[in-house]
């Protein structure tokens, strides 16, 4: 009987003596410039306003907890119709560059974004994409797998005979993209669910809908699926293999990550409550 009690002690001593700390060297990658320049034009406001921020970051190694900001770049926008320049500044030294003067992107005008960083020049072009209004947002009572999800339904009116693509930001790191292939020109309800761990009721959430180009729609669909919707937005963890529309004109091998896009945007705030 004594052996029965001694054996666990022997095994414990053996494994304690054999325990080693193993250091794993994770290869470091050369940082890439991340250009998040998704301009939003709030066309349904009076007066019309725009959120035109160029966010510059650098990619980090996998286990790094912080995303380095870029505060020493030169950023400007060129109106390709008349070659006027709109300069941007990082006033708060946080990597977010905003127009020095009031700027509302115009219809049917191509703009070229230029970013100069570490003696290399990055360029990309975009024209504002039209969108539609959010008609209404309502809280639903349906659930999914756990039975504790929170449902909302966003009602929109799609434009007829136009290929429309939409990006939705439901707050709480909850994003999705949608194309109108099966509801062209119709009124349509876009469903969405919040997982129980992602939202605490009662609370107010703001819903944003952005009209996007087909190329940006494809880019976002891949980005959202690969990023896991965490870390403050899809652009915080851009996969190094996913290329956007910004090009390094100085050194093509040192390509940037991110995208330059201009889209009409509508927003709607709803107060969500517990449903018995």
C-alpha positions as CSV (number, residue, x, y, z in Angstrom):
1,X,0.0,0.0,0.0
2,X,2.9,2.3,0.7
3,X,4.0,2.1,-3.0
4,X,0.6,3.4,-4.1
5,X,1.3,6.6,-2.1
6,X,5.0,6.9,-3.0
7,X,4.5,6.5,-6.8
8,X,2.7,9.9,-7.4
9,X,5.5,11.6,-5.4
10,X,8.2,10.0,-7.5
11,X,6.4,11.0,-10.7
12,X,6.0,14.6,-9.4
13,X,9.8,14.7,-8.7
14,X,10.6,13.3,-12.1
15,X,8.5,15.8,-14.0
16,X,9.7,18.7,-11.8
17,X,13.3,17.9,-12.5
18,X,12.6,17.5,-16.2
19,X,10.7,20.8,-16.5
20,X,12.5,23.3,-18.8
21,X,11.6,26.8,-20.0
22,X,11.7,26.8,-23.8
23,X,12.2,30.1,-25.6
24,X,10.6,30.3,-29.0
25,X,12.1,32.8,-31.4
26,X,9.3,34.3,-33.5
27,X,10.8,35.8,-36.7
28,X,10.4,39.5,-36.9
29,X,9.0,40.9,-40.1
30,X,9.9,44.2,-41.8
31,X,7.1,46.7,-40.8
32,X,4.8,47.8,-43.6
33,X,3.1,51.2,-43.8
34,X,-0.7,50.8,-43.2
35,X,-2.8,53.5,-44.9
36,X,-6.4,53.6,-43.7
37,X,-8.1,56.4,-45.7
38,X,-11.7,55.5,-45.8
39,X,-13.5,58.9,-46.2
40,X,-17.1,59.2,-45.2
41,X,-19.5,61.8,-46.7
42,X,-22.7,62.2,-44.6
43,X,-24.9,63.2,-47.5
44,X,-28.2,63.2,-45.6
45,X,-27.1,65.8,-43.1
46,X,-27.8,69.5,-43.4
47,X,-25.3,70.9,-44.0
48,X,-23.4,67.9,-45.5
49,X,-20.4,66.9,-43.5
50,X,-17.4,64.6,-44.1
51,X,-15.0,62.5,-42.0
52,X,-11.8,62.6,-44.1
53,X,-9.1,61.1,-41.9
54,X,-5.9,59.4,-43.1
55,X,-4.8,57.0,-40.4
56,X,-1.1,56.0,-40.7
57,X,0.2,53.0,-38.8
58,X,2.9,50.4,-39.1
59,X,2.4,46.7,-39.1
60,X,3.8,44.9,-36.0
61,X,5.0,41.5,-35.1
62,X,2.4,38.9,-34.1
63,X,2.8,39.1,-30.4
64,X,3.2,42.9,-30.2
65,X,0.3,44.4,-28.2
66,X,0.5,47.9,-29.7
67,X,0.2,49.2,-33.3
68,X,2.9,51.8,-34.0
69,X,1.6,55.2,-35.2
70,X,3.3,57.2,-38.0
71,X,3.5,60.9,-37.1
72,X,6.2,62.2,-39.4
73,X,4.6,61.8,-42.9
74,X,3.6,64.3,-45.5
75,X,0.0,63.8,-46.6
76,X,-2.0,65.7,-49.2
77,X,-4.9,65.1,-51.6
78,X,-5.0,66.3,-55.3
79,X,-8.3,67.1,-57.1
80,X,-7.5,65.6,-60.5
81,X,-10.1,67.8,-62.2
82,X,-8.3,71.1,-61.5
83,X,-5.1,70.0,-59.7
84,X,-5.9,71.8,-56.5
85,X,-4.2,70.5,-53.4
86,X,-5.7,69.8,-50.0
87,X,-3.1,69.4,-47.3
88,X,-3.5,67.2,-44.2
89,X,-1.8,67.5,-40.8
90,X,-1.4,65.3,-37.8
91,X,-2.3,67.9,-35.2
92,X,-2.6,65.6,-32.2
93,X,0.6,63.5,-33.1
94,X,-1.5,60.3,-33.0
95,X,-1.1,59.2,-36.6
96,X,-4.5,60.6,-37.7
97,X,-4.1,63.2,-40.5
98,X,-7.0,65.6,-41.2
99,X,-7.5,68.3,-43.8
100,X,-6.1,71.7,-42.8
101,X,-9.2,73.4,-44.3
102,X,-12.8,72.2,-44.5
103,X,-13.1,69.6,-47.2
104,X,-16.2,67.9,-48.7
105,X,-15.5,65.4,-51.5
106,X,-17.5,66.4,-54.6
107,X,-19.5,64.2,-56.9
108,X,-17.8,62.7,-60.0
109,X,-14.3,64.1,-59.1
110,X,-11.3,61.8,-59.0
111,X,-8.9,62.4,-56.1
112,X,-5.4,61.2,-55.7
113,X,-4.0,60.6,-52.2
114,X,-0.3,61.1,-51.7
115,X,1.6,59.9,-48.6
116,X,5.4,60.5,-48.3
117,X,7.1,58.6,-45.5
118,X,10.8,57.6,-45.0
119,X,11.6,59.2,-48.4
120,X,9.2,56.9,-50.2
121,X,6.0,58.1,-52.0
122,X,2.7,56.2,-51.9
123,X,-0.3,57.1,-54.1
124,X,-3.9,56.0,-54.7
125,X,-7.0,57.2,-56.4
126,X,-10.7,57.3,-55.5
127,X,-14.0,58.8,-56.6
128,X,-16.9,59.2,-54.3
129,X,-19.3,56.2,-54.3
130,X,-23.0,57.1,-54.0
131,X,-25.2,55.4,-51.4
132,X,-28.7,55.4,-50.0
133,X,-30.4,56.3,-46.7
134,X,-31.1,54.1,-43.7
135,X,-34.8,54.1,-43.5
136,X,-35.1,52.6,-40.0
137,X,-33.4,50.4,-37.5
138,X,-35.4,48.1,-35.2
139,X,-34.5,45.7,-32.4
140,X,-35.7,42.1,-33.1
141,X,-36.4,39.1,-30.9
142,X,-34.7,36.3,-32.9
143,X,-31.6,34.6,-31.7
144,X,-29.0,32.3,-33.2
145,X,-27.0,29.5,-31.5
146,X,-26.8,30.4,-27.8
147,X,-30.3,31.9,-27.6
148,X,-28.9,35.0,-26.0
149,X,-27.9,37.0,-29.0
150,X,-29.3,40.5,-29.6
151,X,-30.9,41.1,-33.1
152,X,-31.3,44.3,-35.0
153,X,-32.7,44.9,-38.5
154,X,-31.6,47.8,-40.7
155,X,-34.1,48.8,-43.3
156,X,-32.7,50.4,-46.6
157,X,-34.1,51.3,-50.0
158,X,-31.8,50.1,-52.7
159,X,-31.4,52.0,-56.0
160,X,-32.8,50.3,-59.1
161,X,-30.5,49.0,-61.9
162,X,-27.3,49.9,-60.2
163,X,-24.8,47.5,-58.7
164,X,-24.7,48.7,-55.1
165,X,-22.3,47.5,-52.5
166,X,-22.5,48.4,-48.8
167,X,-20.2,48.3,-45.7
168,X,-21.9,48.2,-42.3
169,X,-20.4,49.2,-39.0
170,X,-22.7,48.0,-36.3
171,X,-20.4,49.2,-33.4
172,X,-18.7,46.9,-30.9
173,X,-16.3,45.6,-33.6
174,X,-19.2,44.2,-35.5
175,X,-18.8,44.7,-39.3
176,X,-20.3,43.2,-42.5
177,X,-20.5,43.9,-46.2
178,X,-23.5,43.4,-48.6
179,X,-24.2,43.5,-52.3
180,X,-27.7,44.0,-53.8
181,X,-27.6,41.1,-56.2
182,X,-30.8,39.6,-54.9
183,X,-32.8,42.8,-53.9
184,X,-31.9,45.3,-56.6
185,X,-34.2,48.3,-56.4
186,X,-36.1,46.9,-53.4
187,X,-36.7,47.8,-49.8
188,X,-34.6,45.4,-47.8
189,X,-34.0,44.6,-44.2
190,X,-30.4,43.8,-43.2
191,X,-30.3,41.5,-40.2
192,X,-27.4,41.5,-37.7
193,X,-26.7,39.9,-34.3
194,X,-24.6,40.8,-31.4
195,X,-23.1,37.9,-29.4
196,X,-24.0,38.0,-25.6
197,X,-20.4,38.7,-24.7
198,X,-20.1,41.6,-27.1
199,X,-22.9,43.8,-25.7
200,X,-24.4,44.8,-22.4
201,X,-28.0,45.9,-22.3
202,X,-29.5,48.4,-22.1
203,X,-27.2,50.5,-24.4
204,X,-27.2,52.7,-27.4
205,X,-25.4,51.7,-30.6
206,X,-24.7,53.7,-33.7
207,X,-25.1,52.0,-37.1
208,X,-23.1,53.3,-40.1
209,X,-23.8,52.3,-43.7
210,X,-21.2,53.3,-46.4
211,X,-21.6,52.9,-50.1
212,X,-18.5,51.2,-51.4
213,X,-17.0,50.2,-54.8
214,X,-17.0,46.6,-56.0
215,X,-13.2,46.4,-55.5
216,X,-13.4,47.8,-52.0
217,X,-16.3,45.4,-51.2
218,X,-14.1,42.5,-52.2
219,X,-11.2,43.9,-50.2
220,X,-13.3,44.4,-47.0
221,X,-15.0,41.0,-47.3
222,X,-11.6,39.3,-47.2
223,X,-10.3,41.7,-44.5
224,X,-13.2,41.1,-42.2
225,X,-13.0,37.4,-42.5
226,X,-9.3,37.3,-41.8
227,X,-9.1,39.9,-39.1
228,X,-11.6,38.3,-36.8
229,X,-13.3,41.7,-36.2
230,X,-11.2,42.5,-33.2
231,X,-8.6,45.1,-32.1
232,X,-10.5,48.3,-32.8
233,X,-11.5,47.7,-36.4
234,X,-10.5,45.6,-39.4
235,X,-7.6,47.9,-40.4
236,X,-5.8,47.2,-37.1
237,X,-4.8,43.7,-38.2
238,X,-4.4,43.9,-42.0
239,X,-3.0,40.6,-43.4
240,X,0.3,41.2,-45.1
241,X,-0.9,39.4,-48.2
242,X,-3.9,41.6,-48.8
243,X,-3.1,44.5,-51.0
244,X,-5.2,47.6,-51.4
245,X,-5.2,50.3,-54.0
246,X,-2.3,52.3,-52.6
247,X,1.0,52.0,-54.6
248,X,4.6,52.7,-53.6
249,X,5.8,54.7,-56.6
250,X,9.4,54.9,-55.2
251,X,9.9,51.2,-54.4
252,X,7.3,48.8,-55.6
253,X,8.7,46.0,-53.5
254,X,8.0,47.9,-50.3
255,X,4.2,47.9,-50.9
256,X,1.8,49.5,-48.3
257,X,-1.2,47.9,-46.7
258,X,-4.6,49.6,-46.5
259,X,-7.0,51.4,-48.8
260,X,-8.1,54.8,-50.1
261,X,-11.8,55.1,-50.6
262,X,-14.6,57.8,-50.5
263,X,-18.2,56.7,-49.9
264,X,-21.5,58.4,-49.0
265,X,-22.5,57.4,-45.5
266,X,-25.6,57.4,-43.4
267,X,-25.9,56.6,-39.7
268,X,-28.6,55.7,-37.2
269,X,-28.5,55.4,-33.4
270,X,-30.8,53.0,-31.7
271,X,-31.3,52.2,-28.0
272,X,-31.3,48.5,-27.3
273,X,-33.1,47.0,-24.3
274,X,-33.6,43.6,-22.6
275,X,-36.5,41.7,-24.2
276,X,-38.4,39.4,-21.9
